[in-house]
Amino acid sequence: MISGNPLLGKDESAPAQLFNADGRSPFLITGDHAGNAIPRVLGTLGLTEADRARHIAWDIGVRELGMALAKALDAPFIYQRYSRLVIDCNRDPDHAEAAPANADGSPVPGNGMLTADELVARVAAIHAPYHDRIAVELAIRAAAARPTIFLALHSFTPTLAGQARPWHVGVLHDGGDTRFAKALLAALGARPELVVGDNEPYHMDATDYSVPRHAYPRSLPYAEIETRQDFLTCPAGVAQWCETLALACRTALAEYVHTGSGF
């Protein structure tokens, strides 16, 4: 068992993984939904293999994109390897979607009769350690007087509930220091071949957890980036989108600095 929590066996991976720990740029990249693993004790949550591979279980391509972008931007990448259907690390644990009983039309039997104690165990084993690891990294950077731009990576399915979603990429933002997010929107929007969503296909709101928890109270510039999943299913697509996002992030960083951020 990991840290005495019965949900994860001692041979199962810790939820928070750190890639390119020595990255020296201002960027810190996170991936809340980068994996679709399920703790062995939970079996398959009653899901078929096909459902465990769908977007309902994870953000397809985010792990690969995050690693590529971490290299390109010389940034650390902290990502979470367990399925969002076990516990969604971009939701408050008390939120109804933290461990949903139904996801985009697919029942999740393992969550149907979830008790309060079982939810607490999932939070203690996965959700809390992941966010604690991000908080530790941010504290280390702050103690070293290192500036930080918080990049939260996600991916989205090109259709949802039968509706096509025309965007190639979206930038989500709401409270806090939105200057970098808006500069990133401008940088991506300058590419005429891209359909860029401003708070699309999702609007950052009270359902989001990671950015409000980590970026807002520290007054960190941030952006939540949503890339369409069908672009990230092969190495060539990941490489192309890494190049696109890295260029846009560098351009947005230059604009952010130019506007007098204090970096």
C-alpha positions, -999 to 999 in steps of 0.1 A, spaced: 0 0 0 12 35 -8 13 57 24 -11 33 41 -39 39 17 -56 6 7 -66 19 -27 -31 16 -42 -8 -14 -38 29 -9 -31 37 -20 -66 13 5 -82 26 39 -95 22 71 -75 -5 93 -91 18 124 -96 45 119 -121 72 146 -128 88 148 -162 118 171 -171 122 182 -135 152 204 -143 133 226 -168 144 262 -162 118 282 -182 90 301 -164 65 275 -176 51 248 -153 29 223 -172 3 201 -157 -19 172 -170 -48 164 -147 -62 137 -169 -30 123 -186 -36 87 -177 -64 61 -177 -50 36 -152 -74 22 -126 -62 9 -92 -61 -28 -92 -85 -31 -63 -112 -13 -83 -110 -37 -112 -123 -20 -143 -150 1 -126 -173 -21 -146 -163 -4 -178 -156 -21 -211 -121 -19 -226 -135 4 -253 -149 28 -227 -116 28 -207 -99 40 -239 -125 68 -247 -123 104 -238 -145 98 -208 -116 81 -190 -88 105 -198 -75 133 -220 -62 114 -250 -28 125 -261 -21 149 -232 7 128 -217 26 127 -250 19 164 -258 29 174 -223 62 156 -225 70 171 -260 60 206 -249 81 202 -217 111 195 -238 104 223 -263 97 249 -236 124 236 -211 96 232 -185 87 206 -159 55 186 -166 35 172 -136 9 148 -147 -16 124 -132 -18 88 -144 -51 75 -130 -84 77 -148 -106 107 -143 -134 82 -136 -116 70 -105 -114 106 -93 -113 137 -114 -83 159 -104 -98 189 -121 -129 188 -99 -134 196 -62 -138 163 -45 -172 173 -33 -184 181 -69 -209 157 -84 -186 151 -114 -156 141 -92 -165 104 -96 -195 103 -120 -219 74 -122 -225 82 -159 -201 97 -184 -212 108 -219 -239 82 -220 -218 53 -206 -227 40 -171 -197 37 -147 -209 8 -125 -180 12 -101 -192 46 -92 -229 39 -90 -230 30 -53 -199 48 -42 -199 55 -5 -185 86 12 -157 65 27 -147 51 -7 -146 86 -22 -124 98 7 -100 69 0 -98 79 -37 -91 115 -28 -65 105 -3 -47 81 -27 -48 101 -59 -64 136 -58 -46 150 -27 -11 137 -36 -13 150 -71 -22 185 -60 2 184 -31 30 177 -56 20 207 -77 19 229 -46 54 217 -35 68 225 -70 52 260 -68 66 266 -33 101 256 -44 99 280 -74 86 308 -52 113 303 -26 139 305 -54 122 337 -67 115 319 -100 86 333 -121 59 308 -130 34 306 -158 9 278 -151 -1 258 -182 -29 233 -176 -31 209 -206 -63 191 -216 -77 176 -247 -113 174 -260 -133 151 -282 -142 165 -316 -179 155 -311 -199 154 -279 -235 143 -275 -238 142 -313 -226 177 -318 -196 186 -338 -171 209 -322 -153 231 -348 -124 243 -327 -89 230 -332 -77 244 -299 -91 264 -271 -78 287 -243 -97 288 -211 -95 316 -185 -116 333 -159 -103 349 -127 -68 358 -116 -41 371 -139 -56 365 -174 -30 385 -193 -10 355 -205 -41 336 -215 -53 365 -236 -19 369 -252 -19 332 -260 -53 335 -276 -40 364 -297 -9 344 -307 -30 313 -317 -56 335 -334 -30 350 -356 -28 317 -374 -56 318 -400 -56 281 -405 -66 275 -369 -101 277 -354 -94 289 -319 -119 289 -290 -120 316 -264 -134 297 -235 -145 270 -259 -153 241 -261 -155 247 -223 -158 278 -202 -136 280 -172 -160 283 -143 -167 269 -108 -164 233 -121 -126 238 -127 -103 230 -98 -66 230 -107 -62 265 -121 -83 282 -94 -66 262 -67 -30 268 -78 -28 299 -100 -54 323 -85 -42 325 -49 -6 329 -60 -16 356 -87 2 334 -113 -3 340 -150 -19 309 -165 -37 293 -194 -58 262 -196 -52 248 -231 -76 224 -248 -64 206 -279 -86 184 -301 -80 148 -294 -80 135 -329 -49 156 -336 -30 138 -309 -34 102 -318 -1 98 -336 35 110 -330 33 133 -361 2 150 -348 17 154 -313 49 169 -328 29 193 -350 8 205 -321 38 208 -298 55 231 -324 23 251 -327 18 255 -290 54 261 -281 56 289 -307 24 305 -294 36 302 -258 69 319 -266 51 347 -284 26 351 -256 54 352 -230 72 379 -249 39 399 -250 33 393 -214 68 405 -204 63 435 -228 32 446 -209 51 450 -177 45 418 -158 77 422 -138 94 390 -151 
